Amino acid sequence: MKANVLTETLDLDKKEWLQQRQKGIGGSDAAAIAGLNPWKSPISVYMDKIGQGEEIPDNERMRIGRDLEDYVAQRFSEATGMKVRRRNAILQHPEHKFMLANVDRLIVGIDEGLECKTTNSYAKKDWEEKEIPMHYELQCHHYMAVTGYKAWWIAVLIGNEKFVYKKIERDEETIKMLIEIESDFWNNHVIKKEMPSPDGSVDADNLIKDMYPDVEEGSEIILPEYEDKIKRLDEIKDLSKELDKERKEIEQNIKLAMKESETAIVGDRKITYKKVTSNRFNSKGFKKDHPDLYNEYKKESSYRRFMVK
């Protein structure tokens, strides 16, 4: 199987590139659709594909990631002896046309590719030994599904202090699962323009807030189909209170055992109980002593509060 070329990207500007991406599901979308991307929700992907997503403004982190891609690819070649090349095109699955791939590098002479990543030092544990973050692993399997390649490598620069690379062998079961999930998403949501269900993520929460920021005062809607969900919500809240109480009891026992100690060691875990000093602005006092200045500099903000009574 050989991937089709949807479009060449060498001379494609950003606007045209974004328009082409809307024609299908890319590697970075795969884990989000499966509910396994920590930063992106299925709703976010859906909004993007129907042309209603907000364009993410370029920032320094994104710029650094792009600039270091060449460095990561070069380090991979030095470490493995394998040559890599760019493929300046959006590739397309020959059968499932909605599956697209804009790959970082292809490895010369063999049916394998390379994904280049940069991350911060806090993510070290995600890359220990054979570990690979699941959303990146699914991204690579998506590329293998589109290209038909037998394996994909992933190389990462961690906090400008460590370089690692790992090989992901093609797994037919994973690829079959991805095709099914992406096919369902594309045909039953994007094509039909039916939004997928929220997944409980912060991203989904923020998107919903942006969709409906205002409220029609005095308006009311009857939702009988949500009675079971409200009951379940009550159960979850009660369980959450019990767990929170248990958590506090454990923490309080440890605090008593630590006494004046700042640090405690429990097995391979480190616990700190430090004294923290902070300065906070006394807005009530300022309003009382300087009401004119307070009114001049106060900033009004609004949001919608969700409550179940």
Residue pairs with C-beta under 8 A, 6 or more apart in sequence:
1 94
1 148
2 94
2 147
2 148
3 91
3 92
3 93
3 94
3 101
3 146
3 147
3 148
4 91
4 92
4 93
4 94
5 89
5 90
5 91
5 92
6 20
6 23
6 24
6 89
6 90
6 91
6 92
6 100
7 20
7 89
7 90
8 88
8 89
9 17
9 20
9 88
9 89
9 90
9 102
10 88
12 20
17 90
18 55
20 90
21 48
21 90
21 100
21 102
22 48
22 49
22 50
22 51
23 98
23 100
24 92
24 97
24 98
24 99
24 100
24 186
25 33
25 45
25 49
25 98
25 99
25 100
25 142
25 182
25 185
25 186
26 100
26 101
26 102
26 142
27 101
27 102
27 103
27 115
27 139
27 140
27 142
27 143
28 40
28 139
29 40
29 45
29 48
30 138
30 139
30 141
30 142
30 178
30 182
31 37
31 40
31 134
31 135
31 136
31 138
31 139
32 40
32 41
32 42
32 44
32 45
32 135
33 42
33 45
33 181
33 182
33 185
34 138
34 178
34 181
35 42
35 199
36 134
36 135
36 138
37 135
38 135
38 201
39 203
40 203
41 198
41 199
41 201
41 203
41 204
41 207
42 185
42 189
42 196
42 197
42 199
42 204
43 195
43 196
43 198
43 199
43 203
43 204
43 207
43 208
44 53
44 203
44 204
44 207
45 185
46 185
46 189
46 190
46 195
46 196
47 53
47 54
47 207
49 186
49 190
50 190
50 193
54 210
64 118
65 117
65 118
68 116
68 118
68 157
69 104
69 116
69 118
71 157
72 116
72 117
72 118
72 155
72 156
72 157
72 163
73 84
73 104
73 105
73 114
73 116
73 155
75 155
75 157
75 163
75 165
76 82
76 84
76 114
76 116
76 153
76 155
76 165
77 83
77 84
79 163
79 165
80 153
80 165
82 107
82 108
82 110
83 107
83 108
83 109
84 105
84 106
84 107
84 108
84 114
85 105
85 106
85 108
86 105
86 106
87 103
87 105
87 106
89 102
90 100
90 101
90 102
91 100
91 101
91 102
91 103
91 146
91 147
92 99
92 100
92 101
92 146
93 99
93 100
93 145
93 146
96 179
96 182
96 183
98 182
98 183
98 186
98 190
99 142
99 145
99 146
99 179
99 182
100 146
101 142
101 143
101 146
101 147
103 113
103 114
103 115
103 143
103 147
104 113
104 114
104 115
104 116
105 113
105 114
105 115
105 116
106 112
106 113
106 114
107 113
107 114
107 153
110 150
111 147
111 148
111 149
111 150
111 151
112 149
112 150
112 151
112 152
112 153
113 140
113 143
113 144
113 147
113 149
113 152
113 153
114 152
114 153
114 154
114 155
115 136
115 139
115 140
115 143
115 152
115 153
115 154
115 155
116 155
116 156
117 136
117 154
117 155
117 156
117 157
118 156
118 157
119 126
119 127
119 156
119 157
119 158
119 159
120 158
120 159
121 158
121 159
121 161
122 159
123 133
123 158
123 159
124 158
124 159
124 162
125 131
126 132
126 133
127 133
127 156
127 158
127 164
130 166
132 154
132 166
132 168
136 154
137 154
137 168
138 174
138 178
140 152
140 154
140 168
141 152
141 168
141 170
141 171
141 174
141 175
141 178
142 178
142 182
143 149
143 152
144 150
144 151
144 152
144 168
144 170
144 175
145 175
145 178
145 179
149 170
150 169
150 170
151 167
151 168
151 169
151 170
152 167
152 168
152 170
153 165
153 166
153 167
153 168
154 165
154 166
154 168
155 163
155 164
155 165
155 166
156 163
156 164
156 165
157 163
158 164
185 196
188 194
189 195
189 196
198 204
198 205
198 208
209 303
209 304
212 304
213 304
215 304
230 308
233 308
234 308
254 264
254 271
254 273
255 273
257 264
258 264
258 271
258 273
261 273
262 272
262 273
262 274
263 270
263 271
263 272
263 273
264 270
264 271
264 272
264 273
265 271
283 294
286 293
286 294
287 294
